[in-house]
Amino acid sequence: MGYHVSNANSYLVITGGGIKDINIVKKAFVYPWQKHSTISISPFDFEITLQAMTCEKLQFSLPAVFTIGPDDTAESLRKYAKILTGRNEEDSKRHATTGRSHVQDIVKGIIEGETRVIVSGMTMEEIFKERQLFKNKVIENVQTELNQFGLRIYNANVKELQDTAGSEYFKFLSRKAHEGASNQAKVDVANACMMGEIGEAEKRGKTKQEISRINAETAVLETKRKSEKATADAEFTTTQTKLNMGINLENIQATRRAEAKDAELQRDVEVKRAEMELERMRATEVVQATIKRESAEQAAEAKLYSETKNANGLLYKEKQAAEGRLFMDTKSAEGFLYKQRQDAEANYYRVARDSEATLYAEKQAAQPMALKAEASFFAKKKEAEAMSEMAKAYGNMSEVLGGPQGLLQYMMLQNGTYEKLANANAAAINGLQPKITVWNTGDSAGSSSDGTGAIRNIMQSLPPLLSTINEQTGISPPGWLAQMGPSPSMQKGKPSGKYVNSGEVNGH
């Protein structure tokens, strides 16, 4: 009983009451009804010399050194503590540095079994050439088996293969390589001596031959040099003349190229200047047009509001006519816009084609006229592009103003359509003298005390009603109902009343 703390490389394994299986911790309070032991996770080294046989039935000895220890994870430590620690009561009371011989026996058996399985499927040549692959296979297979015990391979070192007792395979193999290297060295020395003697003799003969050849060639060359000198003097004079002529031609060509380049640069400057002037004029016109449009919109809206309030409730028939004219103006404006777009596109295509044809013809006719034709083509092209941009601007204005209806309203404001409509409305009611007939049938129907009041009121309202209908429309009541003389308006040939806003001016 007491508080126990393990070392840095150890863990406490506690079992007993209050613990379901085992508890692995670094420090804990151990009660009387509990037991504890210490396990070390320090890896340990052990050497192994394995006797194995390849698939060629060749036996050899494989010495190796493995560094193995418990894996420092909760699951691995639990497996190691439950399976491999403490073989008896005495071992459970000591540290893990004792009682590890049985662990080494288990690991050794696993390593020998897995290594023999791998070696039995390989040749001796493969083991030599694929040493790293062989090592990785051994570690991988052995680690798979050690996982069930909670162990981990920290390092594995496979030493040089050795002969087993009674076998001299590696001895003869080493001797063969040594003898082959010695014999090849002797052959290389003999070849070097032979090549040296042959080369020395060849050099002596070539030296004599070269001396004779040089003497003969020297005499011939002296004669040739004299004739070549005379020829060279003549060629020098000719070349000097050609060079002087070429220099003069280059100077003339350079002057012409400079003049052509200057003309080309001057043309570019004029083109850029024209483009800048075009953009400046375009910007100025757009700003002025915007200011005028906003002013016209505000004035038109103010005037339209005032005149609409004055004429509201008066001219239904004229309103219908105005709506009809508005519809016609809308269609006309849409047709005008579509026609402008089509004309702009057609004009652009026609101008572009005409300009290309003109440019090609002028180039073929005379090269000096090329610059003038190009300038004309550029101006017409810019004009066509401006018309195309105007058509695109109308399209963009339509999108900004909320669709074709907004563009139509803007065009009507710009063309003064609303002012024309207002003038037409004002002219329609100018000098109008409506005749208003008012009649009273007496007190309200409910004020009469007798039962004939309602009938009396109806009979009193019929004469003025029939008279108003006759005066306004010229329609007379049937003879059995009332006998009326011709109205003054019918004598003139037309009714005297007008209709406004679905109601009559000569109303009641």
Backbone hydrogen bonds, N-H to C=O, Kabsch-Sander energy under -0.5 kcal/mol:
donor,donor_aa,acceptor,acceptor_aa,energy
2,G,30,V,-2.1
4,H,2,G,-0.5
4,H,28,A,-2.9
6,S,26,K,-3.0
10,S,7,N,-1.4
11,Y,39,I,-2.2
12,L,25,V,-3.7
13,V,37,S,-3.2
14,I,12,L,-0.6
14,I,23,N,-2.7
15,T,35,K,-2.5
17,G,33,W,-1.6
19,I,16,G,-1.6
23,N,14,I,-2.2
25,V,12,L,-2.1
25,V,23,N,-0.6
28,A,4,H,-2.2
30,V,2,G,-3.1
30,V,28,A,-0.6
31,Y,29,F,-0.5
34,Q,31,Y,-1.9
35,K,15,T,-2.5
37,S,13,V,-1.8
39,I,11,Y,-2.2
41,I,9,N,-2.7
44,F,68,I,-3.0
46,F,66,F,-1.7
48,I,64,A,-2.6
50,L,48,I,-0.6
50,L,62,L,-2.4
52,A,50,L,-0.6
52,A,60,F,-2.2
54,T,58,L,-2.1
55,C,119,V,-0.5
55,C,122,M,-2.0
57,K,54,T,-1.7
59,Q,57,K,-0.6
60,F,52,A,-2.1
61,S,162,Q,-3.4
62,L,50,L,-3.2
64,A,48,I,-2.6
65,V,157,N,-2.3
66,F,46,F,-1.9
67,T,155,N,-2.9
68,I,44,F,-2.3
68,I,66,F,-0.6
69,G,152,R,-2.0
71,D,150,G,-2.4
73,T,71,D,-2.1
77,L,73,T,-2.9
78,R,74,A,-1.8
79,K,75,E,-2.0
80,Y,76,S,-2.7
81,A,77,L,-2.6
82,K,78,R,-1.9
83,I,79,K,-2.2
84,L,80,Y,-1.9
85,T,80,Y,-1.0
92,S,88,N,-1.8
93,K,89,E,-0.7
93,K,90,E,-0.8
94,R,91,D,-1.5
98,T,95,H,-1.6
104,Q,100,R,-2.2
105,D,101,S,-2.1
106,I,102,H,-2.0
107,V,103,V,-2.6
108,K,104,Q,-2.9
109,G,105,D,-2.2
110,I,106,I,-2.0
111,I,107,V,-2.7
112,E,108,K,-2.6
113,G,109,G,-2.1
114,E,110,I,-2.4
115,T,111,I,-2.6
116,R,112,E,-2.2
117,V,113,G,-1.7
118,I,114,E,-1.9
119,V,115,T,-2.8
120,S,116,R,-2.1
121,G,118,I,-1.1
122,M,119,V,-1.8
127,I,123,T,-2.0
128,F,124,M,-1.9
129,K,125,E,-2.6
130,E,126,E,-2.8
131,R,128,F,-0.7
134,F,130,E,-2.6
135,K,131,R,-2.2
136,N,132,Q,-2.5
137,K,133,L,-2.2
138,V,134,F,-2.1
139,I,135,K,-2.4
140,E,136,N,-2.6
141,N,137,K,-2.5
142,V,138,V,-2.5
143,Q,139,I,-2.5
144,T,140,E,-1.7
145,E,141,N,-1.4
146,L,142,V,-2.2
147,N,143,Q,-1.4
148,Q,145,E,-0.8
149,F,146,L,-1.6
150,G,147,N,-1.0
151,L,146,L,-2.0
152,R,69,G,-2.5
154,Y,67,T,-2.8
154,Y,152,R,-0.7
155,N,67,T,-1.4
157,N,65,V,-2.6
159,K,63,P,-2.4
159,K,157,N,-0.6
162,Q,61,S,-2.5
167,S,164,T,-2.1
172,F,168,E,-2.6
173,L,169,Y,-2.4
174,S,170,F,-2.1
175,R,171,K,-2.2
176,K,172,F,-2.8
177,A,173,L,-1.9
178,H,174,S,-2.2
179,E,175,R,-3.1
180,G,176,K,-2.4
181,A,177,A,-1.7
182,S,178,H,-2.1
183,N,179,E,-2.7
184,Q,180,G,-1.9
185,A,181,A,-1.6
186,K,182,S,-2.0
187,V,183,N,-2.2
188,D,184,Q,-2.0
189,V,185,A,-1.9
190,A,186,K,-2.2
191,N,187,V,-2.3
192,A,188,D,-1.7
193,C,189,V,-2.0
194,M,190,A,-2.2
195,M,191,N,-2.3
196,G,192,A,-1.5
197,E,193,C,-2.0
198,I,194,M,-2.3
199,G,195,M,-1.9
200,E,196,G,-2.0
201,A,197,E,-2.1
202,E,198,I,-2.3
203,K,199,G,-1.9
204,R,200,E,-1.8
205,G,201,A,-2.0
206,K,202,E,-2.3
207,T,203,K,-1.7
208,K,204,R,-1.8
209,Q,205,G,-2.3
210,E,206,K,-2.2
211,I,207,T,-1.8
212,S,208,K,-2.0
213,R,209,Q,-2.4
214,I,210,E,-2.4
215,N,211,I,-2.0
216,A,212,S,-2.1
217,E,213,R,-2.5
218,T,214,I,-1.9
219,A,215,N,-1.4
220,V,216,A,-1.7
221,L,217,E,-2.6
222,E,218,T,-1.7
223,T,219,A,-1.3
224,K,220,V,-2.2
225,R,221,L,-2.6
226,K,222,E,-1.3
227,S,223,T,-1.7
228,E,224,K,-2.9
229,K,225,R,-2.0
230,A,226,K,-1.7
231,T,227,S,-2.4
232,A,228,E,-2.8
233,D,229,K,-2.2
234,A,230,A,-1.9
235,E,231,T,-2.7
236,F,232,A,-2.5
237,T,233,D,-1.8
238,T,234,A,-2.2
239,T,235,E,-3.1
240,Q,236,F,-2.5
241,T,237,T,-1.9
242,K,238,T,-2.3
243,L,239,T,-2.7
244,N,240,Q,-2.2
245,M,241,T,-2.2
246,G,242,K,-2.8
247,I,243,L,-2.6
248,N,244,N,-2.0
249,L,245,M,-2.3
250,E,246,G,-2.7
251,N,247,I,-2.3
252,I,248,N,-2.1
253,Q,249,L,-2.8
254,A,250,E,-2.8
255,T,251,N,-2.1
256,R,252,I,-2.2
257,R,253,Q,-2.7
258,A,254,A,-2.3
259,E,255,T,-2.2
260,A,256,R,-2.5
261,K,257,R,-2.7
262,D,258,A,-2.5
263,A,259,E,-2.2
264,E,260,A,-2.3
265,L,261,K,-2.6
266,Q,262,D,-2.4
267,R,263,A,-2.2
268,D,264,E,-2.2
269,V,265,L,-2.3
270,E,266,Q,-2.2
271,V,267,R,-2.4
272,K,268,D,-2.6
273,R,269,V,-2.4
274,A,270,E,-2.3
275,E,271,V,-2.3
276,M,272,K,-2.5
277,E,273,R,-2.2
278,L,274,A,-2.3
279,E,275,E,-2.5
280,R,276,M,-2.4
281,M,277,E,-2.5
282,R,278,L,-2.4
283,A,279,E,-2.6
284,T,280,R,-2.4
285,E,281,M,-2.5
286,V,282,R,-2.3
287,V,283,A,-2.3
288,Q,284,T,-2.5
289,A,285,E,-2.7
290,T,286,V,-2.3
291,I,287,V,-2.4
292,K,288,Q,-2.7
293,R,289,A,-2.7
294,E,290,T,-2.6
295,S,291,I,-2.5
296,A,292,K,-3.1
297,E,293,R,-2.7
298,Q,294,E,-2.4
299,A,295,S,-2.8
300,A,296,A,-3.0
301,E,297,E,-2.8
302,A,298,Q,-2.4
303,K,299,A,-2.7
304,L,300,A,-3.0
305,Y,301,E,-2.5
306,S,302,A,-2.2
307,E,303,K,-2.7
308,T,304,L,-2.5
309,K,305,Y,-2.0
310,N,306,S,-1.6
311,A,307,E,-2.3
312,N,308,T,-1.1
314,L,311,A,-1.6
315,L,311,A,-0.8
317,K,499,Y,-0.7
319,K,315,L,-1.8
320,Q,316,Y,-2.5
321,A,317,K,-2.1
322,A,318,E,-3.1
323,E,319,K,-2.8
324,G,320,Q,-2.2
325,R,321,A,-2.7
326,L,322,A,-3.0
327,F,323,E,-2.6
328,M,324,G,-2.4
329,D,325,R,-3.3
330,T,326,L,-2.9
331,K,327,F,-2.6
332,S,328,M,-2.8
333,A,329,D,-3.4
334,E,330,T,-2.9
335,G,331,K,-2.9
336,F,332,S,-2.9
337,L,333,A,-3.0
338,Y,334,E,-2.9
339,K,335,G,-2.9
340,Q,336,F,-2.7
341,R,337,L,-2.5
342,Q,338,Y,-2.8
343,D,339,K,-3.4
344,A,340,Q,-2.9
345,E,341,R,-2.8
346,A,342,Q,-3.0
347,N,343,D,-3.2
348,Y,344,A,-2.7
349,Y,345,E,-2.8
350,R,346,A,-3.1
351,V,347,N,-3.3
352,A,348,Y,-2.7
353,R,349,Y,-2.5
354,D,350,R,-3.2
355,S,351,V,-3.1
356,E,352,A,-2.5
357,A,353,R,-2.8
358,T,354,D,-2.9
359,L,355,S,-2.9
360,Y,356,E,-2.7
361,A,357,A,-2.6
362,E,358,T,-2.7
363,K,359,L,-2.4
364,Q,360,Y,-2.2
365,A,361,A,-2.3
366,A,362,E,-2.6
369,M,366,A,-0.7
370,A,367,Q,-2.1
373,A,369,M,-2.4
374,E,370,A,-2.6
375,A,371,L,-2.4
376,S,372,K,-2.3
377,F,373,A,-2.7
378,F,374,E,-2.6
379,A,375,A,-2.3
380,K,376,S,-2.6
381,K,377,F,-2.6
382,K,378,F,-2.5
383,E,379,A,-2.3
384,A,380,K,-2.6
385,E,381,K,-2.7
386,A,382,K,-2.4
387,M,383,E,-2.2
388,S,384,A,-2.6
389,E,385,E,-2.9
390,M,386,A,-2.2
391,A,387,M,-2.2
392,K,388,S,-2.4
393,A,389,E,-2.6
394,Y,390,M,-2.3
395,G,391,A,-1.9
396,N,392,K,-2.8
397,M,393,A,-3.2
398,S,394,Y,-2.1
399,E,395,G,-1.8
400,V,396,N,-2.6
401,L,397,M,-2.8
402,G,399,E,-1.0
403,G,398,S,-3.7
407,L,403,G,-2.0
408,L,404,P,-2.7
409,Q,405,Q,-2.4
410,Y,406,G,-2.3
411,M,407,L,-2.7
412,M,408,L,-2.5
413,L,409,Q,-2.5
414,Q,410,Y,-2.7
415,N,411,M,-2.5
416,G,412,M,-0.6
416,G,413,L,-0.6
417,T,412,M,-2.9
418,Y,412,M,-0.5
420,K,416,G,-1.9
421,L,417,T,-2.5
422,A,418,Y,-2.5
423,N,419,E,-2.4
424,A,420,K,-2.4
425,N,421,L,-2.5
426,A,422,A,-2.6
427,A,423,N,-2.5
428,A,424,A,-1.7
429,I,425,N,-1.4
430,N,426,A,-0.6
432,L,429,I,-1.6
436,I,434,P,-0.6
437,T,435,K,-0.5
437,T,507,G,-0.5
438,V,436,I,-0.5
447,S,444,S,-1.9
448,S,445,A,-0.7
453,G,450,D,-0.9
456,R,452,T,-2.3
457,N,453,G,-2.3
458,I,454,A,-1.9
459,M,455,I,-2.3
460,Q,456,R,-2.1
461,S,457,N,-1.8
462,L,458,I,-1.2
465,L,461,S,-1.7
466,L,462,L,-3.0
467,S,463,P,-2.3
468,T,464,P,-2.3
469,I,465,L,-2.3
470,N,466,L,-2.1
471,E,467,S,-2.3
472,Q,468,T,-2.6
473,T,469,I,-2.6
474,G,469,I,-0.7
474,G,470,N,-1.3
475,I,469,I,-0.8
481,L,478,P,-1.5
482,A,478,P,-2.1
484,M,482,A,-0.6
491,Q,487,S,-1.5
492,K,488,P,-1.0
493,G,489,S,-0.5
493,G,490,M,-0.7
494,K,489,S,-1.7
496,S,471,E,-1.0
500,V,503,G,-2.5
503,G,500,V,-1.8
505,V,498,K,-1.5
507,G,505,V,-1.9
